[in-house]
Amino acid sequence: MKVAVIQFLGSNCDLDSVWALRQIGVTTDLVYYKDFEEIYYKYDGILIPGGFSWGDYLRAGVIAANTSCMKLVCELSESDVPILGICNGFQILTEAGLLPGALIRNDSLSFICKWVTISVESKKSVFTKDLVIKSQLKMPIAHGEGRFATDDLNKLYKNNQVVFKYLGENPNGSMDAIAGVTNLNGNVLGLMPHPERASDNIIGGKDGLKILKYFLT
Amino acid sequence: MKFLVETIIENLPLARNPEGETILRELVHRGGYKDLVSDVRSGKYLRFTVEADHSNEAKEIIFDLCNKLRIFNPIVHKFTISKVEKL
């Protein structure tokens, strides 16, 4: 699979994501969002990295979600293209309407940067189909607006769309400690923890590769 | 004609408002207003200057714009136009 890591104005986990994917053998390009429309057909997968696109102005992710690049990503999602949104990428995907719910200001009103443990709750996502339900992954979070909220939690459970939950402390006050969700089709996944920052033992662990390695298929 | 349209975006009740809660607890109640003030909700305030023929049209333009461009997120936000004023 050839993957595009899309770089928006204010992305800051783009190079880490490219590095993490390349070091496990995924052919990966860093693609500036304005260039994506010209070359999108070259890619089989999309990663939307973390950061602070457009400075989080108005709401985290909303300005990136309104770009023509994201409108194209929305179209591609209908053709089963696997799309992974990490942190700000998750925020962008909810704002674009590709994922349910919203990410709002942390309960504590503080920016939180720490390692957390999450549990796998669903195999509906292509990125978790080979993982064991209730298995635990350790990854860092780093966000100010990561509190997951939705107006229809029952629907998410009914459709098996809750993919990750925080174990132990709920760091940001998310509803039901939800850390990641997928779309109805299972090809779009968003999560607040950073798999690319858990991609080598030298930086504290490599559980994140269990998610990223789907791009190797 | 130019009109000023003021809008307020605040969290729906399903989404707690920790900033408002903190202002209520740490400033308002601590400052002696516990018996008088029972709730504070914080939100975002946006003021638009818009060209329109009359105030209703100005209001409609901003209402449509805010919905179309997702200036607020209907999943978690309540959106109110609080004032329309001719400039």
Interface residues (C-beta under 8 A of the other chain):
Chain A: L58 R59 V62 A65 N66 E95 G101 A102 I104 R105 N106 D107 S108 L109 R147 A149 T150 D151 G173
Chain B: N11 L12 L14 A15 R16 P18 E19 T22 K44 L69 R70 I71 N73 I75 V76
